[in-house]
Every structure is written in structure tokens, then in C-alpha cells.
């Protein structure tokens, strides 16, 4: 089984990629590169969280984690119909709560 520290490290790295590339809403929506980087990293976050929940059941009822797993599923299955304004809002408004939650999981 993969160590929880690796999941935490990976997810925080994906979050950092999003933070580094998000920019303002106007910058984000004007740049296909930014959109691709953010969506790809949101997908990776959702996948990593899904695997983490699979191996560490104590996180299976965590609402913040469940929300991001659901987001990954929506983005993957509607790839050609992604609402980039919604993606930006999620990255801007909801990602900080996930970052805080993931940091709280990190073993001391």
C-alpha cells in the first residue's frame, strides 16, 4: 500500500501547479495552456484522492475530499464540454479548503 505521505505530497504538488498557473479569471479564460494545466491537475487531484480513499477508509466520508473526487469524474466524462468559468471558480474558491484539509492529513 502506498504511504499517506506520498498522496499528500502529490496532491499538494498538483495544487501548487494550479496556483502557479491559474491567474485571474480573464487570464485563465484567455489561455488554453492555463486551462489545460488547471484541468489536468484537477483530474490528477481527483484520481489521487480516489486512490487515497480506497486505501485509507477514514477519509471516505470527508465532504471536501468527496467533492473533489466528484469534480474529477465530471471533468473526465465531459472533457469536450468543460465549463472553464466553473473550473476557475472551483480552483479560486474551493481549492484553498482542500489544500488546508490535505495539509492537516500530513503526518507530523
Residue frames as a rotation matrix with the C-alpha (Angstrom) as fourth column:
UNK 1
0.581 0.814 0.000 0.00
0.814 -0.581 0.000 0.00
0.000 0.000 -1.000 0.00
UNK 2
-0.095 -0.561 0.822 1.20
0.518 -0.733 -0.441 3.49
0.850 0.384 0.360 -0.85
UNK 3
-0.542 -0.213 -0.813 2.13
0.834 -0.254 -0.489 5.65
-0.102 -0.943 0.316 2.13
UNK 4
0.545 0.821 -0.169 -0.25
0.814 -0.566 -0.129 8.51
-0.201 -0.067 -0.977 3.00
UNK 5
0.125 -0.587 -0.800 2.71
0.157 -0.784 0.600 10.93
-0.980 -0.201 -0.006 2.89
UNK 6
-0.811 -0.443 0.381 3.09
0.403 0.049 0.914 10.24
-0.424 0.895 0.138 -0.84
UNK 7
-0.022 0.888 0.459 -0.56
0.976 -0.081 0.203 11.03
0.217 0.453 -0.865 -1.54
UNK 8
0.637 0.239 -0.733 -0.29
0.538 -0.818 0.202 14.24
-0.551 -0.523 -0.650 0.48
UNK 9
-0.292 -0.860 -0.418 2.90
0.131 -0.469 0.873 15.26
-0.947 0.200 0.250 -1.32
UNK 10
-0.731 0.061 0.679 1.46
0.677 0.185 0.712 14.51
-0.083 0.981 -0.177 -4.76
UNK 11
0.281 0.948 0.150 -1.80
0.949 -0.298 0.103 16.36
0.143 0.114 -0.983 -4.09
UNK 12
0.516 -0.155 -0.843 -0.02
0.330 -0.872 0.362 19.40
-0.791 -0.464 -0.399 -2.68
UNK 13
-0.633 -0.774 0.013 2.20
0.242 -0.182 0.953 19.41
-0.735 0.606 0.303 -5.79
UNK 14
-0.437 0.573 0.694 -0.86
0.877 0.099 0.470 19.32
0.201 0.814 -0.545 -8.07
UNK 15
0.621 0.660 -0.423 -2.42
0.754 -0.651 0.091 22.17
-0.215 -0.376 -0.901 -6.08
UNK 16
0.020 -0.709 -0.705 0.80
0.206 -0.687 0.697 24.17
-0.978 -0.159 0.132 -6.45
UNK 17
-0.786 -0.267 0.557 0.70
0.564 0.059 0.824 23.67
-0.253 0.962 0.104 -10.23
UNK 18
0.133 0.922 0.362 -2.84
0.944 -0.229 0.236 25.05
0.301 0.311 -0.902 -10.27
UNK 19
0.640 0.095 -0.763 -1.93
0.515 -0.789 0.334 28.01
-0.570 -0.607 -0.553 -8.07
UNK 20
-0.343 -0.896 -0.283 1.10
0.270 -0.382 0.884 28.80
-0.900 0.227 0.373 -10.24
UNK 21
-0.916 -0.075 0.394 -0.95
0.394 0.020 0.919 28.78
-0.076 0.997 0.011 -13.45
UNK 22
-0.097 0.994 -0.057 -4.45
0.940 0.072 -0.334 29.95
-0.327 -0.086 -0.941 -12.54
UNK 23
-0.920 -0.271 0.282 -4.08
0.347 -0.897 0.272 33.72
0.179 0.348 0.920 -12.76
UNK 24
-0.632 0.751 -0.193 -7.09
-0.514 -0.592 -0.620 36.00
-0.580 -0.292 0.760 -12.88
UNK 25
0.146 0.773 0.618 -10.32
0.226 0.582 -0.781 34.75
-0.963 0.254 -0.089 -14.41
UNK 26
0.815 0.160 -0.557 -9.63
-0.430 -0.477 -0.767 36.79
-0.388 0.864 -0.320 -17.55
UNK 27
-0.159 -0.953 -0.260 -6.07
-0.972 0.105 0.208 35.43
-0.171 0.286 -0.943 -17.86
UNK 28
-0.537 0.003 0.844 -7.30
-0.196 0.972 -0.128 31.89
-0.821 -0.234 -0.521 -17.30
UNK 29
0.404 0.839 0.365 -10.10
0.235 0.291 -0.927 32.07
-0.884 0.460 -0.080 -19.86
UNK 30
0.752 -0.173 -0.636 -7.80
-0.608 -0.555 -0.568 33.68
-0.254 0.814 -0.522 -22.44
UNK 31
-0.236 -0.955 -0.182 -5.17
-0.972 0.234 0.032 30.93
0.012 0.184 -0.983 -22.22
UNK 32
0.671 0.433 -0.602 -5.75
-0.506 0.861 0.054 27.39
0.541 0.268 0.797 -23.46
UNK 33
-0.230 -0.858 -0.458 -2.44
-0.011 0.473 -0.881 26.46
0.973 -0.198 -0.118 -21.82
UNK 34
-0.771 0.010 0.637 -3.64
-0.615 -0.273 -0.740 27.65
0.167 -0.962 0.217 -18.40
UNK 35
0.277 0.957 0.087 -6.97
-0.960 0.272 0.061 25.87
0.035 -0.101 0.994 -18.88
UNK 36
0.495 -0.129 -0.859 -5.23
-0.262 0.921 -0.289 22.62
0.829 0.368 0.422 -19.80
UNK 37
-0.598 -0.796 -0.094 -2.79
-0.097 0.188 -0.977 22.76
0.796 -0.575 -0.189 -16.88
UNK 38
-0.604 0.417 0.679 -5.52
-0.796 -0.280 -0.536 23.50
-0.033 -0.865 0.501 -14.34
UNK 39
0.505 0.842 -0.193 -7.97
-0.851 0.523 0.055 20.89
0.147 0.136 0.980 -15.64
UNK 40
0.233 -0.496 -0.836 -5.22
-0.156 0.830 -0.536 18.25
0.960 0.255 0.117 -15.87
UNK 41
-0.798 -0.594 0.096 -4.11
-0.161 0.056 -0.985 18.90
0.580 -0.802 -0.140 -12.30
UNK 42
-0.227 0.808 0.544 -7.71
-0.966 -0.113 -0.234 18.89
-0.127 -0.579 0.806 -11.02
UNK 43
0.612 0.396 -0.685 -8.09
-0.562 0.827 -0.023 15.49
0.557 0.399 0.728 -12.69
UNK 44
-0.213 -0.795 -0.567 -4.90
0.039 0.573 -0.818 14.25
0.976 -0.196 -0.091 -11.01
UNK 45
-0.749 0.029 0.662 -6.10
-0.638 -0.303 -0.708 15.57
0.181 -0.952 0.246 -7.64
UNK 46
0.263 0.954 0.142 -9.39
-0.965 0.262 0.028 13.71
-0.011 -0.145 0.989 -8.03
UNK 47
0.514 -0.150 -0.844 -7.63
-0.246 0.917 -0.313 10.50
0.821 0.369 0.435 -9.05
UNK 48
-0.587 -0.803 -0.101 -5.15
-0.072 0.176 -0.982 10.72
0.806 -0.569 -0.162 -6.15
UNK 49
-0.529 0.477 0.701 -7.96
-0.848 -0.273 -0.454 11.42
-0.026 -0.835 0.549 -3.69
UNK 50
0.538 0.760 -0.364 -9.93
-0.785 0.609 0.111 8.48
0.306 0.226 0.925 -5.05
UNK 51
0.164 -0.582 -0.796 -6.96
0.046 0.811 -0.583 6.17
0.985 0.059 0.160 -4.53
UNK 52
-0.779 -0.460 0.426 -6.32
-0.342 -0.259 -0.903 7.63
0.526 -0.849 0.044 -1.08
UNK 53
-0.078 0.855 0.513 -9.93
-0.996 -0.042 -0.082 6.99
-0.049 -0.517 0.854 -0.02
UNK 54
0.581 0.263 -0.770 -9.71
-0.466 0.883 -0.049 3.46
0.667 0.388 0.636 -1.39
UNK 55
-0.061 -0.749 -0.660 -6.69
0.314 0.613 -0.725 2.68
0.947 -0.252 0.198 0.81
UNK 56
-0.956 -0.228 -0.185 -7.50
0.253 -0.321 -0.913 4.86
0.148 -0.919 0.365 3.82
UNK 57
-0.275 0.961 -0.001 -11.19
0.758 0.218 0.615 4.45
0.592 0.168 -0.788 4.62
UNK 58
-0.201 0.191 -0.961 -11.11
0.850 -0.453 -0.268 7.13
-0.486 -0.871 -0.071 7.31
UNK 59
-0.798 -0.137 -0.587 -11.31
-0.093 -0.934 0.345 9.72
-0.596 0.330 0.732 4.52
UNK 60
-0.811 0.448 0.378 -14.26
0.571 0.461 0.679 8.15
0.130 0.766 -0.629 2.70
UNK 61
0.227 0.962 -0.151 -16.86
0.972 -0.216 0.088 10.41
0.052 -0.167 -0.985 4.34
UNK 62
-0.409 -0.465 -0.785 -14.84
0.499 -0.834 0.235 13.62
-0.764 -0.296 0.573 4.17
UNK 63
0.596 0.802 0.028 -17.04
0.482 -0.330 -0.811 16.10
-0.642 0.497 -0.584 2.25
UNK 64
0.425 -0.509 -0.749 -14.17
-0.631 -0.759 0.158 18.19
-0.649 0.406 -0.644 0.89
UNK 65
-0.657 -0.716 0.236 -12.44
-0.384 0.587 0.712 15.10
-0.648 0.378 -0.661 -0.46
UNK 66
-0.240 0.656 0.715 -15.66
0.640 0.661 -0.391 13.61
-0.729 0.364 -0.579 -1.87
UNK 67
0.676 0.512 -0.529 -16.44
0.023 -0.733 -0.680 16.89
-0.736 0.448 -0.507 -3.66
UNK 68
0.057 -0.746 -0.664 -13.09
-0.845 -0.390 0.366 16.90
-0.532 0.540 -0.652 -5.46
UNK 69
-0.738 -0.200 0.645 -13.40
0.075 0.925 0.373 13.24
-0.671 0.324 -0.667 -6.44
UNK 70
0.232 0.922 0.310 -16.78
0.630 0.101 -0.770 14.11
-0.741 0.374 -0.557 -7.96
UNK 71
0.560 -0.109 -0.821 -15.26
-0.458 -0.867 -0.198 17.06
-0.690 0.487 -0.535 -9.78
UNK 72
-0.566 -0.824 -0.022 -12.66
-0.533 0.346 0.772 14.78
-0.629 0.449 -0.635 -11.33
UNK 73
-0.490 0.448 0.747 -15.40
0.556 0.821 -0.127 12.50
-0.671 0.353 -0.652 -12.60
UNK 74
0.618 0.742 -0.259 -17.31
0.316 -0.536 -0.783 15.41
-0.720 0.402 -0.566 -14.15
UNK 75
0.266 -0.603 -0.753 -14.20
-0.715 -0.647 0.265 16.83
-0.647 0.468 -0.603 -15.84
UNK 76
-0.725 -0.579 0.373 -13.12
-0.235 0.717 0.656 13.43
-0.648 0.388 -0.656 -17.21
UNK 77
-0.423 0.626 0.655 -16.54
0.701 0.684 -0.201 12.49
-0.574 0.374 -0.729 -18.56
UNK 78
0.748 0.663 0.031 -17.39
0.545 -0.587 -0.598 15.90
-0.378 0.465 -0.801 -20.04
UNK 79
-0.145 -0.966 -0.213 -13.96
0.655 -0.255 0.711 16.80
-0.741 -0.036 0.670 -21.35
UNK 80
-0.704 -0.139 0.696 -15.19
0.685 -0.391 0.615 18.36
0.186 0.910 0.370 -24.58
UNK 81
0.197 0.834 0.515 -17.88
0.385 -0.549 0.742 20.31
0.901 0.052 -0.430 -22.74
UNK 82
-0.276 -0.404 -0.872 -15.88
0.957 -0.034 -0.287 21.68
0.087 -0.914 0.396 -19.79
UNK 83
0.791 0.504 0.347 -17.24
0.417 -0.859 0.297 24.86
0.448 -0.090 -0.889 -18.21
UNK 84
-0.146 -0.989 -0.022 -13.97
0.732 -0.093 -0.675 26.74
0.665 -0.115 0.738 -17.77
UNK 85
-0.149 0.176 0.973 -15.62
-0.455 -0.886 0.090 29.56
0.878 -0.429 0.212 -15.83
UNK 86
0.860 0.490 0.142 -16.76
-0.378 0.425 0.823 26.96
0.343 -0.761 0.551 -13.30
UNK 87
0.522 -0.758 -0.391 -13.30
0.714 0.639 -0.287 25.36
0.467 -0.129 0.875 -13.26
UNK 88
-0.373 -0.678 0.634 -11.75
0.195 -0.725 -0.661 28.76
0.907 -0.123 0.402 -12.49
UNK 89
0.226 0.546 0.807 -14.26
-0.702 -0.483 0.523 29.40
0.675 -0.685 0.274 -9.69
UNK 90
0.953 0.095 -0.287 -13.58
0.086 0.824 0.560 25.99
0.289 -0.559 0.777 -8.16
UNK 91
0.162 -0.978 -0.134 -9.82
0.793 0.210 -0.572 26.49
0.588 -0.014 0.809 -8.35
UNK 92
-0.425 -0.306 0.852 -10.08
-0.058 -0.930 -0.363 30.01
0.903 -0.204 0.377 -6.94
UNK 93
0.014 0.596 0.803 -12.72
-0.832 -0.438 0.340 29.42
0.554 -0.673 0.490 -4.25
UNK 94
0.879 0.467 0.093 -12.70
-0.448 0.744 0.496 25.73
0.163 -0.478 0.863 -3.29
UNK 95
0.454 -0.775 -0.440 -9.09
0.228 0.579 -0.783 24.64
0.862 0.255 0.439 -3.75
UNK 96
-0.317 -0.618 0.720 -7.85
-0.579 -0.475 -0.663 26.53
0.751 -0.627 -0.207 -0.65
UNK 97
0.387 0.524 0.759 -10.15
-0.918 0.296 0.264 24.43
-0.086 -0.799 0.596 1.58
UNK 98
0.958 -0.095 -0.269 -8.81
0.021 0.964 -0.265 21.24
0.284 0.249 0.926 0.02
UNK 99
0.093 -0.991 0.096 -5.24
-0.030 -0.099 -0.995 22.45
0.995 0.090 -0.039 0.49
UNK 100
-0.185 -0.088 0.979 -5.91
-0.918 -0.341 -0.204 23.13
0.351 -0.936 -0.018 4.17
UNK 101
0.749 0.554 0.364 -7.56
-0.644 0.737 0.204 19.72
-0.156 -0.388 0.909 4.57
UNK 102
0.786 -0.504 -0.359 -4.71
0.175 0.737 -0.652 17.87
0.593 0.450 0.668 2.86
UNK 103
-0.178 -0.873 0.455 -2.10
-0.360 -0.372 -0.855 19.72
0.916 -0.316 -0.248 4.93
UNK 104
0.109 0.293 0.950 -3.98
-0.993 -0.019 0.120 18.63
0.053 -0.956 0.289 8.07
UNK 105
0.966 0.244 -0.079 -3.63
-0.248 0.968 -0.042 14.99
0.066 0.060 0.996 6.96
UNK 106
0.337 -0.917 -0.212 0.13
-0.299 0.110 -0.948 15.20
0.893 0.383 -0.237 6.55
UNK 107
0.673 -0.159 -0.722 1.87
0.651 0.590 0.477 13.11
0.350 -0.792 0.501 9.19
UNK 108
0.893 -0.330 0.305 3.77
-0.421 -0.853 0.307 15.24
0.159 -0.403 -0.901 11.64
